[in-house]
Amino acid sequence: METIDRFFRPPKQSFFLFGPRGTGKSTLVRRHFKDAIYLDLLDPEVFRTYSANPERLRERLLAAGKGTTVIIDEIQKIPHLLDLVHALIESKSGWRFVLTGSSSRKLKRTGIDLLAGRALLCSLHPFMAAELGKAFSLEDALDHGLLPVVLDSADPNKVLQTYAALYLREEVQMESLVRNIGNFTRFLEAVSFSHASVLNITNIARECQVERKVVEGYISVLEDLLLAYRLPVFSKRAKRAVVSHPKFYLFDAGVYRSLRPKGPLDRPAEIDGHAFEGLVAEHLRAWIDYSGRSFTPHFWRTRGGVEVDFVLYGPDGLFAIETKNTARLQPQDLRGLRSFKEDYPQSKAYLLYRGKERLMKDGILCIPCEEFLLALYPGELIGKNL
């Protein structure tokens, strides 16, 4: 696969770059910092050397001189290296550190304060549609997701099948993040049913036959490994009673499909619909992170069951976005957005669906999802390119 320019732009100061495995962190930083000192902590020899003797990094920098950039790939493998990095930044010698990681859990557990703000926190996501341009296919994205490591493979399905196993072996099992790997494996299957749904921890615990607090811990593991996230309910100046539980999403549509069991009792339309909603969710998260805008993502759901999939709230506006995995819209498909606009008339509402035509219904722009995603550019407000 040819090199694709990413929307992420490295800051000029030291920074952390967090993102799940396979999002292209190593490729991106090596491309941007070709003359940097590069330490790959997944390399056993490099790991042994710097784990036993962190001061070796200072010696290399002193030999390289001022203004040198250092890339430390998968920094969570040796958390105590951050103590030295902190001291080196404080020395004011002009060294810049690029610290990549696919997990923040070990850093949190060891009490590391992530350099007390002396390095910016950045995120890298799977591809956005606009990064791929003409190469983007909504159908392929829903089937295989948008992880670079998957799209670059001759057999995307095989890579996705081994993706969760890689995390289980290298992150969960080797780092002893959970006590019972069998229970955690069953939990992964059970929690996949909660993708793009309101999270009910009690039901998951019952399905896995473990205590509720165990499931809460497992969900925290997924979040720290950047494999999942929770979306809170939007309740600002609420005129109606809203639910309190968040929604749950796995970070990539392809990874969701690889974890979700399929059988004769599963409806393909339901699985497709959740993948469709999750794909939009991951685009909105990437847009927020890459834009640097202070939007916060939410969903909206009343206790009466009226729902809007996504609400983005910030100084630059209020946006309500609903997804429908259908090529034909019915009047009831607009119910949630109509209700939201009644409560928040200043909001801009969009309905994304699988059809081919733009439609304006009750002041709500209904637009093909592929067209919406391709027009979503960081730094530009939603709707500017539509």
VEXTORLUM-325433 format. One record per residue (C-alpha): x negated, y negated, z negated. Coordinates in steps of 0.25 Angstrom, whole numbers, padded with zeros to 4 digits, always signed. Layout:
<atoms>
XYZ ...
</atoms>
This chain:
<atoms>
+0000+0000+0000 -0005-0014+0004 -0009-0024-0007 +0003-0032-0011 +0002-0045-0017 +0008-0046-0031 +0016-0058-0037 +0008-0057-0050 -0003-0068-0050 -0014-0066-0061 -0015-0077-0071 -0028-0085-0071 -0031-0081-0086 -0032-0067-0092 -0020-0059-0092 -0013-0046-0095 -0006-0039-0083 +0004-0029-0088 +0012-0019-0079 +0016-0005-0078 +0006+0005-0071 +0007+0004-0056 +0011-0010-0055 -0003-0014-0049 -0010-0021-0060 -0024-0016-0057 -0022-0018-0042 -0017-0033-0044 -0028-0037-0054 -0040-0031-0046 -0035-0038-0034 -0034-0051-0041 -0047-0050-0049 -0057-0043-0039 -0069-0047-0047 -0064-0044-0061 -0070-0034-0070 -0060-0022-0070 -0058-0013-0081 -0048-0001-0079 -0045+0005-0092 -0038+0016-0085 -0052+0021-0081 -0057+0030-0092 -0071+0026-0091 -0068+0011-0092 -0058+0014-0103 -0069+0022-0111 -0079+0011-0109 -0070-0001-0113 -0063+0006-0124 -0076+0010-0131 -0083-0004-0128 -0074-0015-0125 -0086-0025-0127 -0091-0020-0113 -0080-0029-0107 -0087-0042-0114 -0100-0037-0108 -0095-0036-0094 -0089-0050-0095 -0101-0056-0100 -0109-0050-0089 -0099-0054-0078 -0098-0069-0083 -0087-0079-0085 -0075-0079-0077 -0074-0064-0075 -0060-0057-0074 -0058-0044-0081 -0047-0034-0078 -0044-0024-0088 -0034-0014-0083 -0025-0007-0092 -0029-0015-0104 -0020-0007-0114 -0030+0005-0113 -0040-0003-0122 -0032-0013-0130 -0044-0017-0138 -0050-0023-0126 -0041-0034-0128 -0048-0039-0140 -0061-0041-0132 -0053-0047-0120 -0047-0057-0130 -0061-0061-0135 -0066-0062-0121 -0055-0071-0117 -0057-0080-0130 -0072-0081-0126 -0068-0091-0115 -0077-0085-0105 -0068-0086-0093 -0065-0071-0092 -0052-0067-0087 -0045-0054-0091 -0034-0046-0083 -0028-0036-0092 -0019-0026-0086 -0010-0016-0093 +0001-0006-0091 +0005-0006-0106 +0006-0016-0117 +0009-0005-0128 -0005-0002-0132 -0009-0017-0132 +0003-0019-0142 +0000-0007-0150 -0014-0012-0153 -0010-0026-0157 -0017-0033-0145 -0010-0046-0143 -0013-0047-0128 -0024-0057-0130 -0015-0067-0138 -0010-0074-0125 -0024-0076-0119 -0020-0067-0107 -0007-0068-0100 +0003-0057-0099 +0007-0053-0085 +0015-0042-0079 +0014-0034-0066 +0026-0028-0061 +0029-0018-0049 +0030-0025-0036 +0041-0035-0033 +0049-0034-0020 +0043-0047-0015 +0029-0042-0017 +0032-0031-0008 +0039-0040+0002 +0043-0032+0015 +0038-0019+0008 +0049-0020-0003 +0060-0010-0001 +0071-0010-0012 +0074+0005-0009 +0060+0009-0012 +0058+0000-0024 +0071+0006-0030 +0065+0020-0027 +0050+0019-0031 +0049+0005-0038 +0039-0005-0035 +0026+0000-0043 +0014-0003-0034 +0008+0011-0038 +0021+0017-0032 +0023+0009-0020 +0008+0012-0016 +0010+0027-0017 +0013+0037-0006 +0022+0044-0015 +0030+0034-0024 +0039+0044-0030 +0027+0052-0035 +0020+0040-0041 +0033+0036-0049 +0034+0051-0054 +0021+0050-0060 +0022+0035-0065 +0029+0038-0078 +0020+0050-0080 +0008+0041-0079 +0013+0032-0090 +0017+0044-0099 +0003+0049-0098 -0006+0037-0098 +0002+0027-0106 +0011+0034-0115 +0005+0047-0118 -0010+0043-0118 -0008+0031-0126 +0001+0038-0136 +0013+0028-0134 +0023+0038-0138 +0023+0051-0147 +0031+0060-0139 +0029+0059-0124 +0040+0069-0121 +0050+0060-0128 +0045+0048-0120 +0046+0056-0107 +0060+0059-0110 +0062+0044-0114 +0057+0039-0101 +0068+0048-0093 +0079+0043-0103 +0075+0028-0102 +0075+0028-0087 +0090+0029-0088 +0090+0016-0095 +0083+0008-0084 +0091-0004-0080 +0101-0001-0091 +0104-0007-0105 +0094+0001-0115 +0100+0010-0124 +0089+0016-0133 +0098+0024-0141 +0103+0032-0129 +0089+0034-0124 +0085+0039-0138 +0097+0049-0138 +0093+0054-0124 +0078+0056-0128 +0082+0062-0141 +0073+0052-0149 +0075+0041-0159 +0079+0027-0154 +0066+0021-0159 +0058+0031-0151 +0065+0026-0138 +0063+0012-0142 +0048+0015-0143 +0048+0022-0130 +0054+0010-0123 +0044+0001-0129 +0033+0010-0123 +0039+0009-0109 +0040-0006-0111 +0025-0007-0116 +0021+0001-0104 +0028-0009-0095 +0037+0002-0090 +0050-0003-0095 +0057-0016-0100 +0070-0021-0107 +0078-0032-0102 +0086-0040-0112 +0100-0045-0111 +0103-0059-0108 +0110-0066-0119 +0107-0081-0118 +0120-0089-0121 +0128-0076-0119 +0143-0079-0118 +0146-0064-0119 +0141-0053-0128 +0129-0046-0121 +0122-0032-0124 +0110-0032-0132 +0102-0020-0127 +0092-0023-0116 +0091-0016-0102 +0079-0007-0099 +0071-0006-0086 +0059+0002-0081 +0049-0007-0074 +0050+0000-0060 +0062+0006-0052 +0053+0017-0047 +0048+0021-0061 +0063+0021-0066 +0066+0030-0055 +0055+0040-0058 +0059+0040-0073 +0074+0041-0071 +0079+0056-0070 +0088+0059-0058 +0098+0070-0057 +0111+0074-0052 +0118+0066-0063 +0111+0053-0059 +0117+0043-0050 +0107+0038-0040 +0115+0025-0039 +0112+0023-0054 +0097+0025-0053 +0096+0016-0041 +0104+0005-0048 +0095+0005-0060 +0082+0006-0051 +0088-0006-0043 +0091-0014-0056 +0077-0011-0061 +0070-0015-0048 +0076-0029-0050 +0072-0029-0064 +0058-0027-0061 +0058-0038-0051 +0064-0048-0060 +0053-0045-0071 +0042-0046-0061 +0048-0059-0056 +0048-0065-0070 +0034-0060-0073 +0027-0065-0060 +0035-0078-0060 +0030-0083-0074 +0044-0088-0076 +0051-0087-0090 +0063-0079-0085 +0067-0068-0095 +0075-0056-0089 +0088-0051-0095 +0100-0043-0092 +0114-0047-0096 +0125-0038-0100 +0138-0041-0109 +0143-0031-0119 +0155-0030-0109 +0145-0024-0099 +0144-0035-0089 +0129-0036-0084 +0119-0043-0076 +0106-0035-0073 +0096-0047-0075 +0096-0061-0080 +0084-0069-0079 +0083-0081-0088 +0073-0092-0089 +0071-0107-0087 +0072-0106-0072 +0086-0100-0072 +0095-0089-0075 +0097-0077-0066 +0107-0066-0066 +0104-0054-0057 +0112-0041-0055 +0108-0029-0047 +0118-0019-0040 +0113-0007-0033 +0123-0008-0022 +0124-0013-0008 +0139-0017-0010 +0143-0027-0021 +0156-0026-0029 +0163-0037-0036 +0159-0030-0050 +0144-0031-0046 +0145-0046-0049 +0152-0045-0062 +0139-0046-0071 +0134-0058-0063 +0147-0065-0063 +0148-0064-0078 +0134-0068-0080 +0136-0081-0072 +0149-0084-0079 +0141-0084-0092 +0128-0091-0086 +0133-0099-0074 +0119-0105-0072 +0113-0091-0068 +0110-0087-0054 +0115-0073-0051 +0110-0063-0041 +0116-0049-0038 +0106-0039-0031 +0111-0028-0024 +0108-0018-0013 +0115-0024-0001 +0110-0032+0010 +0117-0045+0010 +0117-0058+0001 +0131-0061-0005 +0135-0072-0014 +0146-0068-0024 +0152-0077-0035 +0139-0085-0035 +0130-0073-0036 +0120-0070-0025 +0121-0055-0022 +0108-0051-0014 +0101-0039-0009 +0091-0034-0020 +0080-0032-0011 +0081-0047-0006 +0081-0052-0020 +0069-0044-0024 +0061-0049-0012 +0064-0063-0015 +0060-0062-0029 +0047-0070-0030 +0039-0073-0044 +0039-0088-0046 +0052-0090-0038 +0066-0091-0045 +0075-0080-0042 +0084-0083-0029 +0074-0093-0023 +0070-0084-0012 +0084-0078-0010 
</atoms>
